[in-house]
């Protein structure tokens, strides 16, 4: 199983930084329960809009547009 960032969700965490280990630990339950989920991993801290806006905004818009009810 792979995440949208190309990471192998089943890969071990040996030799990874503590942040990478934490991200791996957090993504596993989501992908186990929702194997078709689209998961994007960022490292923005508390300021995602300020540091990763150009990456995150299109993902939110695509998600919204794909699920909008058109009248």
C-alpha positions in Angstrom: 0.0 0.0 0.0 1.4 3.4 -1.0 0.5 6.9 0.2 0.0 9.7 -2.3 3.5 11.0 -1.4 4.9 7.7 -2.8 5.9 6.3 0.6 5.3 2.7 1.3 2.8 2.6 4.1 3.9 -0.8 5.2 7.6 0.1 5.3 9.5 -0.1 8.5 10.8 3.0 10.3 14.4 1.9 11.1 16.8 4.7 10.6 14.1 7.3 10.1 13.9 10.6 12.0 11.4 10.7 14.9 9.2 13.0 12.8 9.1 10.4 10.0 8.4 7.6 12.5 5.5 9.7 14.0 4.0 10.3 10.5 4.3 6.7 9.6 2.5 5.7 12.9 -0.2 8.3 12.3 -1.0 7.3 8.7 -1.2 3.5 9.3 -4.7 3.4 11.0 -6.2 5.7 8.3 -4.9 3.6 5.4 -5.8 0.3 7.1 -9.4 1.5 7.5 -9.6 3.4 4.3 -7.3 1.8 1.8 -8.5 4.0 -1.1 -8.0 7.2 0.9 -5.9 9.9 -0.6 -3.3 10.9 2.1 -0.9 13.8 1.7 1.8 14.3 4.2 3.3 17.7 4.9 5.6 19.0 7.6 4.2 22.5 8.1 4.2 22.8 11.9 1.4 25.1 13.0 1.6 27.4 10.0 0.4 25.2 7.1 -1.3 28.1 5.2 1.8 30.3 5.5 4.4 27.6 4.6 2.6 25.2 2.2 -0.4 27.2 0.8 0.5 26.6 -2.8 0.7 22.8 -2.2 -2.4 22.5 0.1 -4.9 24.8 -1.5 -5.2 22.9 -4.8 -5.7 19.6 -2.9 -8.5 21.1 -0.9 -10.1 22.6 -4.0 -9.8 19.3 -5.9 -11.4 17.4 -3.0 -14.2 19.9 -2.8 -14.9 20.0 -6.5 -14.9 16.2 -6.8 -17.5 15.9 -4.1 -19.7 19.0 -4.9 -23.3 18.4 -5.9 -23.8 20.3 -9.1 -27.3 21.7 -9.7 
